[in-house]
Amino acid sequence: QVQLVESGGGLVQSGGSLRLSCAASGFTFSNGAMGWYRQAPGKERELVATITGTGRSTNYADSVKGRFTISRDDAKKMGFLQMNSLKPEDTAVYYCYARSHYTMIQYWGQGTQVTVSS
């Protein structure tokens, strides 16, 4: 059974940090691209960060550059999003996705809520 399960969300004060995790199972996680989206109430879904299958290349939305860091551990079949200097505008549901390197099918997690209080 294919699963992507996010964890690590919660309530944090402005300026604080959170580390989101994304655990993959049921498909080949290694060598496939993965990333994180977020969606705030009443707003469009926003691509936050991506990382290539090799882990050598990353990209970030301008709104999070210098504050967020995406990483992956293929041995553990996990992806991470380290979020520092959080702002109230970072409040959203965060979703991870991962693409199978072999089938190119993209899978999604169920989302984890991040709330940043001012």
Phi, psi and omega in degrees: 000127180283132178215143167232121185236117178272153174206168176103355178288172179162195180256130181217152178281155176306134183093350181277185184228152171217153175236114177271143177239152178225112183258125183255146175205154175087001176206169181281109183277322185296147177072359177257145179295154174213168180187186182227136170246165170217155177217121177265155179304130178077004182239160178286156176295138184238131175284122186265310185201148176225157176217138182286170181298330178278343184082002186276340184231135179229156175220149183225150170294148180303328184292344183239357181303135180085350180244326182252148176225125177263143178208173180210154175228096185293330179298326179263357182057050182224150172238158185221154172224106177274123184241115179245164178049048184295146181238158178304328180287355173276354179298124183182171166271129182255130181241135172260153173225157177212139183249129177293130181296331188266321183260344184065011175286136180257130181248155184232147171273177185273349179098150175223135185279131172241124179235124180247119181268147182272000000 
